[in-house]
Amino acid sequence: MDFNFMSFALSSIIASLGISTVQAGWITTITQWGVLLGGLLFGLLSDKYG
């Protein structure tokens, strides 16, 4: 779902901030890594502490 939201919003972000496609790619990459790492970290914490 996060990926879908990012793909819809990215064109507006590029136009509003005047960033390049490389910078937009980095925004998407960092966002997806954050989703992955957050899911792993908080998944492990929720398994351990309930």
URMO-V386613 format. One record per residue. RES is the residue in one letter. SS is DSSP state (hx for helix, st for strand, lp for the rest). PHI is phi in radians with two decimals (999 if undefined). NEAR is the number of other ideal C-beta (glycine too) atoms within 12 Angstrom. Layout:
# URMO-V386613
res=RES ss=SS phi=PHI near=NEAR
res=RES ss=SS phi=PHI near=NEAR
This chain:
# URMO-V386613
res=M ss=lp phi=999 near=8
res=D ss=hx phi=-1.05 near=17
res=F ss=hx phi=-1.09 near=15
res=N ss=hx phi=-1.14 near=10
res=F ss=hx phi=-1.10 near=15
res=M ss=hx phi=-1.14 near=23
res=S ss=hx phi=-1.15 near=18
res=F ss=hx phi=-1.26 near=12
res=A ss=hx phi=-1.48 near=19
res=L ss=hx phi=-1.09 near=24
res=S ss=hx phi=-1.12 near=15
res=S ss=hx phi=-1.21 near=15
res=I ss=hx phi=-1.12 near=23
res=I ss=hx phi=-1.07 near=20
res=A ss=hx phi=-1.20 near=12
res=S ss=hx phi=-1.20 near=11
res=L ss=hx phi=-1.65 near=14
res=G ss=lp phi=1.14 near=11
res=I ss=lp phi=-1.66 near=18
res=S ss=lp phi=-1.43 near=12
res=T ss=hx phi=-1.21 near=15
res=V ss=hx phi=-1.16 near=11
res=Q ss=hx phi=-1.13 near=16
res=A ss=hx phi=-1.13 near=24
res=G ss=hx phi=-1.10 near=17
res=W ss=hx phi=-1.14 near=16
res=I ss=hx phi=-1.05 near=22
res=T ss=hx phi=-1.12 near=26
res=T ss=hx phi=-1.10 near=17
res=I ss=hx phi=-1.12 near=16
res=T ss=hx phi=-1.08 near=22
res=Q ss=hx phi=-1.20 near=19
res=W ss=hx phi=-1.12 near=16
res=G ss=hx phi=-1.11 near=17
res=V ss=hx phi=-1.11 near=20
res=L ss=hx phi=-1.11 near=16
res=L ss=hx phi=-1.17 near=14
res=G ss=hx phi=-1.12 near=17
res=G ss=hx phi=-1.12 near=15
res=L ss=hx phi=-1.16 near=14
res=L ss=hx phi=-1.10 near=15
res=F ss=hx phi=-1.30 near=15
res=G ss=hx phi=-1.15 near=14
res=L ss=hx phi=-1.13 near=12
res=L ss=hx phi=-1.12 near=12
res=S ss=hx phi=-1.24 near=12
res=D ss=hx phi=-1.18 near=10
res=K ss=hx phi=-1.37 near=9
res=Y ss=hx phi=-1.85 near=8
res=G ss=lp phi=1.33 near=5
